[in-house]
Amino acid sequence: MSAQATSSSIASRAAAAAAPAISQSAESKPKPCCVCKDEKAKRDECMLFSKAADPQKDCLTTIDQYRSCMAGFGFKV
């Protein structure tokens, strides 16, 4: 019984030591909703108010700007 208690105690300490490292890296990466707000607003405005038959083609430059901005933060769009 004491061997099990020792191994579970060691495992719980190792997990506790690893948890701050994981949460720190997660905290350092911003949420996707919090970055590239200007680019996203321009993209959305272009798509919503485009008079073209295919708004996606009409707004390709703003879409690419948003994608490159998001890629800069490590997000794949």
PDB file with one MODEL, atoms N, CA, C and O in Angstrom:
MODEL        1
ATOM      1  N   MET A   1       0.818  -1.182   0.000  1.00  0.00           N
ATOM      2  CA  MET A   1       0.000   0.000   0.000  1.00  0.00           C
ATOM      3  C   MET A   1       0.865   1.250   0.000  1.00  0.00           C
ATOM      4  O   MET A   1       0.522   2.218  -0.679  1.00  0.00           O
ATOM      5  N   SER A   2       1.971   1.269   0.732  1.00  0.00           N
ATOM      6  CA  SER A   2       2.784   2.476   0.793  1.00  0.00           C
ATOM      7  C   SER A   2       3.496   2.718  -0.533  1.00  0.00           C
ATOM      8  O   SER A   2       3.795   3.866  -0.864  1.00  0.00           O
ATOM      9  N   ALA A   3       3.777   1.660  -1.305  1.00  0.00           N
ATOM     10  CA  ALA A   3       4.396   1.837  -2.615  1.00  0.00           C
ATOM     11  C   ALA A   3       3.412   2.518  -3.563  1.00  0.00           C
ATOM     12  O   ALA A   3       3.806   3.366  -4.364  1.00  0.00           O
ATOM     13  N   GLN A   4       2.137   2.150  -3.473  1.00  0.00           N
ATOM     14  CA  GLN A   4       1.130   2.794  -4.303  1.00  0.00           C
ATOM     15  C   GLN A   4       0.960   4.260  -3.900  1.00  0.00           C
ATOM     16  O   GLN A   4       0.830   5.132  -4.759  1.00  0.00           O
ATOM     17  N   ALA A   5       0.960   4.524  -2.623  1.00  0.00           N
ATOM     18  CA  ALA A   5       0.800   5.894  -2.143  1.00  0.00           C
ATOM     19  C   ALA A   5       1.978   6.747  -2.591  1.00  0.00           C
ATOM     20  O   ALA A   5       1.798   7.908  -2.960  1.00  0.00           O
ATOM     21  N   THR A   6       3.189   6.178  -2.561  1.00  0.00           N
ATOM     22  CA  THR A   6       4.376   6.917  -2.972  1.00  0.00           C
ATOM     23  C   THR A   6       4.335   7.206  -4.468  1.00  0.00           C
ATOM     24  O   THR A   6       4.620   8.327  -4.891  1.00  0.00           O
ATOM     25  N   SER A   7       3.979   6.197  -5.277  1.00  0.00           N
ATOM     26  CA  SER A   7       3.958   6.416  -6.722  1.00  0.00           C
ATOM     27  C   SER A   7       2.846   7.387  -7.116  1.00  0.00           C
ATOM     28  O   SER A   7       3.042   8.193  -8.026  1.00  0.00           O
ATOM     29  N   SER A   8       1.695   7.334  -6.464  1.00  0.00           N
ATOM     30  CA  SER A   8       0.626   8.281  -6.791  1.00  0.00           C
ATOM     31  C   SER A   8       0.994   9.679  -6.318  1.00  0.00           C
ATOM     32  O   SER A   8       0.611  10.668  -6.942  1.00  0.00           O
ATOM     33  N   SER A   9       1.727   9.765  -5.229  1.00  0.00           N
ATOM     34  CA  SER A   9       2.175  11.059  -4.733  1.00  0.00           C
ATOM     35  C   SER A   9       3.175  11.683  -5.704  1.00  0.00           C
ATOM     36  O   SER A   9       3.124  12.884  -5.969  1.00  0.00           O
ATOM     37  N   ILE A  10       4.076  10.867  -6.229  1.00  0.00           N
ATOM     38  CA  ILE A  10       5.060  11.346  -7.202  1.00  0.00           C
ATOM     39  C   ILE A  10       4.358  11.768  -8.490  1.00  0.00           C
ATOM     40  O   ILE A  10       4.697  12.796  -9.076  1.00  0.00           O
ATOM     41  N   ALA A  11       3.382  10.974  -8.931  1.00  0.00           N
ATOM     42  CA  ALA A  11       2.648  11.293 -10.154  1.00  0.00           C
ATOM     43  C   ALA A  11       1.866  12.592 -10.004  1.00  0.00           C
ATOM     44  O   ALA A  11       1.814  13.396 -10.934  1.00  0.00           O
ATOM     45  N   SER A  12       1.258  12.801  -8.842  1.00  0.00           N
ATOM     46  CA  SER A  12       0.484  14.027  -8.651  1.00  0.00           C
ATOM     47  C   SER A  12       1.398  15.244  -8.588  1.00  0.00           C
ATOM     48  O   SER A  12       1.024  16.321  -9.052  1.00  0.00           O
ATOM     49  N   ARG A  13       2.593  15.087  -8.017  1.00  0.00           N
ATOM     50  CA  ARG A  13       3.548  16.209  -7.991  1.00  0.00           C
ATOM     51  C   ARG A  13       4.054  16.515  -9.394  1.00  0.00           C
ATOM     52  O   ARG A  13       4.235  17.680  -9.748  1.00  0.00           O
ATOM     53  N   ALA A  14       4.283  15.481 -10.193  1.00  0.00           N
ATOM     54  CA  ALA A  14       4.751  15.687 -11.569  1.00  0.00           C
ATOM     55  C   ALA A  14       3.671  16.378 -12.399  1.00  0.00           C
ATOM     56  O   ALA A  14       3.976  17.256 -13.206  1.00  0.00           O
ATOM     57  N   ALA A  15       2.434  15.991 -12.208  1.00  0.00           N
ATOM     58  CA  ALA A  15       1.334  16.624 -12.938  1.00  0.00           C
ATOM     59  C   ALA A  15       1.177  18.076 -12.515  1.00  0.00           C
ATOM     60  O   ALA A  15       0.916  18.943 -13.349  1.00  0.00           O
ATOM     61  N   ALA A  16       1.333  18.342 -11.231  1.00  0.00           N
ATOM     62  CA  ALA A  16       1.226  19.711 -10.731  1.00  0.00           C
ATOM     63  C   ALA A  16       2.361  20.574 -11.279  1.00  0.00           C
ATOM     64  O   ALA A  16       2.158  21.752 -11.571  1.00  0.00           O
ATOM     65  N   ALA A  17       3.542  20.000 -11.417  1.00  0.00           N
ATOM     66  CA  ALA A  17       4.681  20.748 -11.955  1.00  0.00           C
ATOM     67  C   ALA A  17       4.496  21.015 -13.442  1.00  0.00           C
ATOM     68  O   ALA A  17       4.912  22.064 -13.933  1.00  0.00           O
ATOM     69  N   ALA A  18       3.884  20.090 -14.165  1.00  0.00           N
ATOM     70  CA  ALA A  18       3.680  20.253 -15.602  1.00  0.00           C
ATOM     71  C   ALA A  18       2.522  21.199 -15.903  1.00  0.00           C
ATOM     72  O   ALA A  18       2.535  21.856 -16.944  1.00  0.00           O
ATOM     73  N   ALA A  19       1.545  21.290 -15.049  1.00  0.00           N
ATOM     74  CA  ALA A  19       0.366  22.119 -15.291  1.00  0.00           C
ATOM     75  C   ALA A  19       0.701  23.595 -15.479  1.00  0.00           C
ATOM     76  O   ALA A  19       0.172  24.212 -16.404  1.00  0.00           O
ATOM     77  N   PRO A  20       1.563  24.197 -14.639  1.00  0.00           N
ATOM     78  CA  PRO A  20       1.867  25.610 -14.873  1.00  0.00           C
ATOM     79  C   PRO A  20       2.558  25.858 -16.214  1.00  0.00           C
ATOM     80  O   PRO A  20       2.321  26.890 -16.841  1.00  0.00           O
ATOM     81  N   ALA A  21       3.392  24.950 -16.657  1.00  0.00           N
ATOM     82  CA  ALA A  21       4.069  25.133 -17.937  1.00  0.00           C
ATOM     83  C   ALA A  21       3.072  25.100 -19.082  1.00  0.00           C
ATOM     84  O   ALA A  21       3.188  25.883 -20.025  1.00  0.00           O
ATOM     85  N   ILE A  22       2.111  24.222 -19.017  1.00  0.00           N
ATOM     86  CA  ILE A  22       1.091  24.131 -20.061  1.00  0.00           C
ATOM     87  C   ILE A  22       0.202  25.372 -20.035  1.00  0.00           C
ATOM     88  O   ILE A  22      -0.098  25.938 -21.086  1.00  0.00           O
ATOM     89  N   SER A  23      -0.218  25.797 -18.854  1.00  0.00           N
ATOM     90  CA  SER A  23      -1.110  26.947 -18.778  1.00  0.00           C
ATOM     91  C   SER A  23      -0.391  28.230 -19.151  1.00  0.00           C
ATOM     92  O   SER A  23      -1.016  29.143 -19.690  1.00  0.00           O
ATOM     93  N   GLN A  24       0.911  28.330 -18.880  1.00  0.00           N
ATOM     94  CA  GLN A  24       1.659  29.526 -19.263  1.00  0.00           C
ATOM     95  C   GLN A  24       1.742  29.648 -20.779  1.00  0.00           C
ATOM     96  O   GLN A  24       1.585  30.747 -21.312  1.00  0.00           O
ATOM     97  N   SER A  25       1.988  28.534 -21.492  1.00  0.00           N
ATOM     98  CA  SER A  25       2.063  28.618 -22.946  1.00  0.00           C
ATOM     99  C   SER A  25       0.693  28.908 -23.530  1.00  0.00           C
ATOM    100  O   SER A  25       0.590  29.606 -24.539  1.00  0.00           O
ATOM    101  N   ALA A  26      -0.359  28.387 -22.918  1.00  0.00           N
ATOM    102  CA  ALA A  26      -1.710  28.661 -23.391  1.00  0.00           C
ATOM    103  C   ALA A  26      -2.085  30.118 -23.120  1.00  0.00           C
ATOM    104  O   ALA A  26      -2.798  30.737 -23.910  1.00  0.00           O
ATOM    105  N   GLU A  27      -1.609  30.655 -22.016  1.00  0.00           N
ATOM    106  CA  GLU A  27      -1.894  32.044 -21.685  1.00  0.00           C
ATOM    107  C   GLU A  27      -1.126  33.003 -22.585  1.00  0.00           C
ATOM    108  O   GLU A  27      -1.613  34.098 -22.866  1.00  0.00           O
ATOM    109  N   SER A  28       0.061  32.621 -23.042  1.00  0.00           N
ATOM    110  CA  SER A  28       0.856  33.518 -23.861  1.00  0.00           C
ATOM    111  C   SER A  28       0.287  33.641 -25.277  1.00  0.00           C
ATOM    112  O   SER A  28       0.519  34.646 -25.949  1.00  0.00           O
ATOM    113  N   LYS A  29      -0.453  32.632 -25.734  1.00  0.00           N
ATOM    114  CA  LYS A  29      -1.063  32.685 -27.058  1.00  0.00           C
ATOM    115  C   LYS A  29      -2.439  33.334 -26.914  1.00  0.00           C
ATOM    116  O   LYS A  29      -3.278  32.847 -26.156  1.00  0.00           O
ATOM    117  N   PRO A  30      -2.673  34.429 -27.637  1.00  0.00           N
ATOM    118  CA  PRO A  30      -3.974  35.091 -27.515  1.00  0.00           C
ATOM    119  C   PRO A  30      -5.090  34.272 -28.146  1.00  0.00           C
ATOM    120  O   PRO A  30      -4.847  33.370 -28.947  1.00  0.00           O
ATOM    121  N   LYS A  31      -6.292  34.598 -27.775  1.00  0.00           N
ATOM    122  CA  LYS A  31      -7.466  33.940 -28.353  1.00  0.00           C
ATOM    123  C   LYS A  31      -7.689  34.492 -29.753  1.00  0.00           C
ATOM    124  O   LYS A  31      -7.380  35.656 -30.007  1.00  0.00           O
ATOM    125  N   PRO A  32      -8.218  33.686 -30.666  1.00  0.00           N
ATOM    126  CA  PRO A  32      -8.420  34.158 -32.041  1.00  0.00           C
ATOM    127  C   PRO A  32      -9.380  35.344 -32.141  1.00  0.00           C
ATOM    128  O   PRO A  32      -9.295  36.131 -33.084  1.00  0.00           O
ATOM    129  N   CYS A  33     -10.274  35.475 -31.194  1.00  0.00           N
ATOM    130  CA  CYS A  33     -11.229  36.590 -31.253  1.00  0.00           C
ATOM    131  C   CYS A  33     -10.595  37.916 -30.857  1.00  0.00           C
ATOM    132  O   CYS A  33     -11.169  38.979 -31.094  1.00  0.00           O
ATOM    133  N   CYS A  34      -9.406  37.855 -30.251  1.00  0.00           N
ATOM    134  CA  CYS A  34      -8.790  39.057 -29.704  1.00  0.00           C
ATOM    135  C   CYS A  34      -7.689  39.639 -30.588  1.00  0.00           C
ATOM    136  O   CYS A  34      -7.095  40.655 -30.229  1.00  0.00           O
ATOM    137  N   VAL A  35      -7.407  39.030 -31.717  1.00  0.00           N
ATOM    138  CA  VAL A  35      -6.354  39.520 -32.601  1.00  0.00           C
ATOM    139  C   VAL A  35      -6.942  39.863 -33.970  1.00  0.00           C
ATOM    140  O   VAL A  35      -8.007  39.370 -34.340  1.00  0.00           O
ATOM    141  N   CYS A  36      -6.252  40.693 -34.695  1.00  0.00           N
ATOM    142  CA  CYS A  36      -6.617  41.060 -36.079  1.00  0.00           C
ATOM    143  C   CYS A  36      -8.027  41.637 -36.172  1.00  0.00           C
ATOM    144  O   CYS A  36      -8.748  41.359 -37.130  1.00  0.00           O
ATOM    145  N   LYS A  37      -8.415  42.424 -35.202  1.00  0.00           N
ATOM    146  CA  LYS A  37      -9.774  42.966 -35.180  1.00  0.00           C
ATOM    147  C   LYS A  37     -10.027  43.915 -36.349  1.00  0.00           C
ATOM    148  O   LYS A  37     -11.102  43.881 -36.948  1.00  0.00           O
ATOM    149  N   ASP A  38      -9.053  44.758 -36.678  1.00  0.00           N
ATOM    150  CA  ASP A  38      -9.247  45.696 -37.786  1.00  0.00           C
ATOM    151  C   ASP A  38      -9.389  44.964 -39.113  1.00  0.00           C
ATOM    152  O   ASP A  38     -10.261  45.281 -39.921  1.00  0.00           O
ATOM    153  N   GLU A  39      -8.512  43.971 -39.328  1.00  0.00           N
ATOM    154  CA  GLU A  39      -8.562  43.203 -40.571  1.00  0.00           C
ATOM    155  C   GLU A  39      -9.875  42.435 -40.691  1.00  0.00           C
ATOM    156  O   GLU A  39     -10.454  42.336 -41.773  1.00  0.00           O
ATOM    157  N   LYS A  40     -10.332  41.899 -39.570  1.00  0.00           N
ATOM    158  CA  LYS A  40     -11.591  41.151 -39.574  1.00  0.00           C
ATOM    159  C   LYS A  40     -12.762  42.076 -39.875  1.00  0.00           C
ATOM    160  O   LYS A  40     -13.663  41.708 -40.629  1.00  0.00           O
ATOM    161  N   ALA A  41     -12.760  43.275 -39.293  1.00  0.00           N
ATOM    162  CA  ALA A  41     -13.839  44.227 -39.537  1.00  0.00           C
ATOM    163  C   ALA A  41     -13.874  44.656 -41.002  1.00  0.00           C
ATOM    164  O   ALA A  41     -14.947  44.761 -41.596  1.00  0.00           O
ATOM    165  N   LYS A  42     -12.699  44.905 -41.585  1.00  0.00           N
ATOM    166  CA  LYS A  42     -12.630  45.283 -43.001  1.00  0.00           C
ATOM    167  C   LYS A  42     -13.117  44.145 -43.888  1.00  0.00           C
ATOM    168  O   LYS A  42     -13.843  44.369 -44.856  1.00  0.00           O
ATOM    169  N   ARG A  43     -12.712  42.918 -43.553  1.00  0.00           N
ATOM    170  CA  ARG A  43     -13.144  41.748 -44.323  1.00  0.00           C
ATOM    171  C   ARG A  43     -14.656  41.587 -44.259  1.00  0.00           C
ATOM    172  O   ARG A  43     -15.310  41.383 -45.282  1.00  0.00           O
ATOM    173  N   ASP A  44     -15.205  41.679 -43.056  1.00  0.00           N
ATOM    174  CA  ASP A  44     -16.648  41.516 -42.877  1.00  0.00           C
ATOM    175  C   ASP A  44     -17.433  42.610 -43.600  1.00  0.00           C
ATOM    176  O   ASP A  44     -18.449  42.336 -44.239  1.00  0.00           O
ATOM    177  N   GLU A  45     -16.957  43.840 -43.494  1.00  0.00           N
ATOM    178  CA  GLU A  45     -17.632  44.958 -44.155  1.00  0.00           C
ATOM    179  C   GLU A  45     -17.614  44.776 -45.668  1.00  0.00           C
ATOM    180  O   GLU A  45     -18.616  45.016 -46.342  1.00  0.00           O
ATOM    181  N   CYS A  46     -16.473  44.353 -46.190  1.00  0.00           N
ATOM    182  CA  CYS A  46     -16.364  44.129 -47.630  1.00  0.00           C
ATOM    183  C   CYS A  46     -17.327  43.030 -48.083  1.00  0.00           C
ATOM    184  O   CYS A  46     -18.023  43.181 -49.087  1.00  0.00           O
ATOM    185  N   MET A  47     -17.361  41.937 -47.343  1.00  0.00           N
ATOM    186  CA  MET A  47     -18.220  40.819 -47.725  1.00  0.00           C
ATOM    187  C   MET A  47     -19.707  41.183 -47.617  1.00  0.00           C
ATOM    188  O   MET A  47     -20.502  40.780 -48.466  1.00  0.00           O
ATOM    189  N   LEU A  48     -20.079  41.923 -46.607  1.00  0.00           N
ATOM    190  CA  LEU A  48     -21.488  42.258 -46.391  1.00  0.00           C
ATOM    191  C   LEU A  48     -22.021  43.297 -47.363  1.00  0.00           C
ATOM    192  O   LEU A  48     -23.170  43.223 -47.797  1.00  0.00           O
ATOM    193  N   PHE A  49     -21.177  44.267 -47.701  1.00  0.00           N
ATOM    194  CA  PHE A  49     -21.660  45.381 -48.507  1.00  0.00           C
ATOM    195  C   PHE A  49     -21.170  45.352 -49.947  1.00  0.00           C
ATOM    196  O   PHE A  49     -21.314  46.336 -50.673  1.00  0.00           O
ATOM    197  N   SER A  50     -20.598  44.240 -50.362  1.00  0.00           N
ATOM    198  CA  SER A  50     -20.121  44.120 -51.735  1.00  0.00           C
ATOM    199  C   SER A  50     -21.313  44.025 -52.686  1.00  0.00           C
ATOM    200  O   SER A  50     -22.283  43.317 -52.416  1.00  0.00           O
ATOM    201  N   LYS A  51     -21.228  44.741 -53.790  1.00  0.00           N
ATOM    202  CA  LYS A  51     -22.287  44.715 -54.799  1.00  0.00           C
ATOM    203  C   LYS A  51     -21.967  43.723 -55.907  1.00  0.00           C
ATOM    204  O   LYS A  51     -22.740  43.573 -56.853  1.00  0.00           O
ATOM    205  N   ALA A  52     -20.816  43.037 -55.792  1.00  0.00           N
ATOM    206  CA  ALA A  52     -20.385  42.097 -56.820  1.00  0.00           C
ATOM    207  C   ALA A  52     -21.216  40.820 -56.758  1.00  0.00           C
ATOM    208  O   ALA A  52     -21.811  40.498 -55.730  1.00  0.00           O
ATOM    209  N   ALA A  53     -21.244  40.106 -57.869  1.00  0.00           N
ATOM    210  CA  ALA A  53     -21.969  38.831 -57.921  1.00  0.00           C
ATOM    211  C   ALA A  53     -21.299  37.799 -57.026  1.00  0.00           C
ATOM    212  O   ALA A  53     -21.969  36.948 -56.441  1.00  0.00           O
ATOM    213  N   ASP A  54     -19.972  37.874 -56.920  1.00  0.00           N
ATOM    214  CA  ASP A  54     -19.212  36.960 -56.063  1.00  0.00           C
ATOM    215  C   ASP A  54     -18.384  37.785 -55.072  1.00  0.00           C
ATOM    216  O   ASP A  54     -17.250  38.150 -55.380  1.00  0.00           O
ATOM    217  N   PRO A  55     -18.930  38.084 -53.895  1.00  0.00           N
ATOM    218  CA  PRO A  55     -18.208  38.917 -52.923  1.00  0.00           C
ATOM    219  C   PRO A  55     -16.864  38.336 -52.491  1.00  0.00           C
ATOM    220  O   PRO A  55     -15.947  39.083 -52.152  1.00  0.00           O
ATOM    221  N   GLN A  56     -16.745  37.015 -52.503  1.00  0.00           N
ATOM    222  CA  GLN A  56     -15.487  36.406 -52.080  1.00  0.00           C
ATOM    223  C   GLN A  56     -14.345  36.794 -53.016  1.00  0.00           C
ATOM    224  O   GLN A  56     -13.235  37.066 -52.559  1.00  0.00           O
ATOM    225  N   LYS A  57     -14.607  36.821 -54.307  1.00  0.00           N
ATOM    226  CA  LYS A  57     -13.580  37.237 -55.271  1.00  0.00           C
ATOM    227  C   LYS A  57     -13.338  38.736 -55.175  1.00  0.00           C
ATOM    228  O   LYS A  57     -12.202  39.192 -55.307  1.00  0.00           O
ATOM    229  N   ASP A  58     -14.391  39.497 -54.949  1.00  0.00           N
ATOM    230  CA  ASP A  58     -14.281  40.946 -54.855  1.00  0.00           C
ATOM    231  C   ASP A  58     -13.447  41.369 -53.645  1.00  0.00           C
ATOM    232  O   ASP A  58     -12.742  42.376 -53.700  1.00  0.00           O
ATOM    233  N   CYS A  59     -13.525  40.617 -52.573  1.00  0.00           N
ATOM    234  CA  CYS A  59     -12.852  40.962 -51.316  1.00  0.00           C
ATOM    235  C   CYS A  59     -11.607  40.123 -51.059  1.00  0.00           C
ATOM    236  O   CYS A  59     -11.164  40.013 -49.916  1.00  0.00           O
ATOM    237  N   LEU A  60     -11.050  39.544 -52.080  1.00  0.00           N
ATOM    238  CA  LEU A  60      -9.914  38.631 -51.911  1.00  0.00           C
ATOM    239  C   LEU A  60      -8.728  39.283 -51.207  1.00  0.00           C
ATOM    240  O   LEU A  60      -8.071  38.632 -50.394  1.00  0.00           O
ATOM    241  N   THR A  61      -8.439  40.537 -51.495  1.00  0.00           N
ATOM    242  CA  THR A  61      -7.284  41.184 -50.852  1.00  0.00           C
ATOM    243  C   THR A  61      -7.511  41.357 -49.349  1.00  0.00           C
ATOM    244  O   THR A  61      -6.592  41.139 -48.560  1.00  0.00           O
ATOM    245  N   THR A  62      -8.718  41.745 -48.946  1.00  0.00           N
ATOM    246  CA  THR A  62      -8.976  41.909 -47.509  1.00  0.00           C
ATOM    247  C   THR A  62      -9.011  40.552 -46.805  1.00  0.00           C
ATOM    248  O   THR A  62      -8.604  40.445 -45.649  1.00  0.00           O
ATOM    249  N   ILE A  63      -9.484  39.540 -47.482  1.00  0.00           N
ATOM    250  CA  ILE A  63      -9.491  38.190 -46.915  1.00  0.00           C
ATOM    251  C   ILE A  63      -8.053  37.704 -46.718  1.00  0.00           C
ATOM    252  O   ILE A  63      -7.727  37.119 -45.685  1.00  0.00           O
ATOM    253  N   ASP A  64      -7.198  37.948 -47.710  1.00  0.00           N
ATOM    254  CA  ASP A  64      -5.793  37.543 -47.603  1.00  0.00           C
ATOM    255  C   ASP A  64      -5.070  38.303 -46.491  1.00  0.00           C
ATOM    256  O   ASP A  64      -4.224  37.731 -45.804  1.00  0.00           O
ATOM    257  N   GLN A  65      -5.391  39.578 -46.308  1.00  0.00           N
ATOM    258  CA  GLN A  65      -4.791  40.355 -45.224  1.00  0.00           C
ATOM    259  C   GLN A  65      -5.187  39.768 -43.869  1.00  0.00           C
ATOM    260  O   GLN A  65      -4.358  39.671 -42.965  1.00  0.00           O
ATOM    261  N   TYR A  66      -6.434  39.383 -43.734  1.00  0.00           N
ATOM    262  CA  TYR A  66      -6.909  38.778 -42.486  1.00  0.00           C
ATOM    263  C   TYR A  66      -6.227  37.433 -42.247  1.00  0.00           C
ATOM    264  O   TYR A  66      -5.800  37.144 -41.129  1.00  0.00           O
ATOM    265  N   ARG A  67      -6.126  36.617 -43.285  1.00  0.00           N
ATOM    266  CA  ARG A  67      -5.468  35.312 -43.154  1.00  0.00           C
ATOM    267  C   ARG A  67      -4.003  35.456 -42.755  1.00  0.00           C
ATOM    268  O   ARG A  67      -3.520  34.723 -41.891  1.00  0.00           O
ATOM    269  N   SER A  68      -3.300  36.386 -43.372  1.00  0.00           N
ATOM    270  CA  SER A  68      -1.878  36.562 -43.040  1.00  0.00           C
ATOM    271  C   SER A  68      -1.703  37.110 -41.631  1.00  0.00           C
ATOM    272  O   SER A  68      -0.748  36.757 -40.939  1.00  0.00           O
ATOM    273  N   CYS A  69      -2.607  37.959 -41.210  1.00  0.00           N
ATOM    274  CA  CYS A  69      -2.556  38.475 -39.834  1.00  0.00           C
ATOM    275  C   CYS A  69      -2.762  37.331 -38.842  1.00  0.00           C
ATOM    276  O   CYS A  69      -2.023  37.212 -37.865  1.00  0.00           O
ATOM    277  N   MET A  70      -3.759  36.499 -39.092  1.00  0.00           N
ATOM    278  CA  MET A  70      -4.039  35.373 -38.197  1.00  0.00           C
ATOM    279  C   MET A  70      -2.875  34.373 -38.203  1.00  0.00           C
ATOM    280  O   MET A  70      -2.531  33.812 -37.162  1.00  0.00           O
ATOM    281  N   ALA A  71      -2.282  34.156 -39.356  1.00  0.00           N
ATOM    282  CA  ALA A  71      -1.135  33.244 -39.448  1.00  0.00           C
ATOM    283  C   ALA A  71       0.036  33.782 -38.630  1.00  0.00           C
ATOM    284  O   ALA A  71       0.818  33.002 -38.086  1.00  0.00           O
ATOM    285  N   GLY A  72       0.165  35.091 -38.538  1.00  0.00           N
ATOM    286  CA  GLY A  72       1.214  35.688 -37.733  1.00  0.00           C
ATOM    287  C   GLY A  72       1.081  35.368 -36.251  1.00  0.00           C
ATOM    288  O   GLY A  72       2.069  35.376 -35.516  1.00  0.00           O
ATOM    289  N   PHE A  73      -0.124  35.093 -35.822  1.00  0.00           N
ATOM    290  CA  PHE A  73      -0.357  34.713 -34.437  1.00  0.00           C
ATOM    291  C   PHE A  73      -0.440  33.197 -34.248  1.00  0.00           C
ATOM    292  O   PHE A  73      -0.695  32.714 -33.145  1.00  0.00           O
ATOM    293  N   GLY A  74      -0.222  32.457 -35.331  1.00  0.00           N
ATOM    294  CA  GLY A  74      -0.202  31.002 -35.238  1.00  0.00           C
ATOM    295  C   GLY A  74      -1.533  30.323 -35.500  1.00  0.00           C
ATOM    296  O   GLY A  74      -1.689  29.138 -35.204  1.00  0.00           O
ATOM    297  N   PHE A  75      -2.498  31.051 -36.050  1.00  0.00           N
ATOM    298  CA  PHE A  75      -3.803  30.476 -36.338  1.00  0.00           C
ATOM    299  C   PHE A  75      -3.903  30.173 -37.827  1.00  0.00           C
ATOM    300  O   PHE A  75      -3.459  30.962 -38.660  1.00  0.00           O
ATOM    301  N   LYS A  76      -4.485  29.035 -38.153  1.00  0.00           N
ATOM    302  CA  LYS A  76      -4.680  28.651 -39.553  1.00  0.00           C
ATOM    303  C   LYS A  76      -6.144  28.869 -39.902  1.00  0.00           C
ATOM    304  O   LYS A  76      -7.033  28.234 -39.334  1.00  0.00           O
ATOM    305  N   VAL A  77      -6.381  29.771 -40.840  1.00  0.00           N
ATOM    306  CA  VAL A  77      -7.751  30.107 -41.240  1.00  0.00           C
ATOM    307  C   VAL A  77      -7.996  29.596 -42.625  1.00  0.00           C
ATOM    308  O   VAL A  77      -9.090  29.770 -43.163  1.00  0.00           O
TER     309      VAL A  77
ENDMDL
END
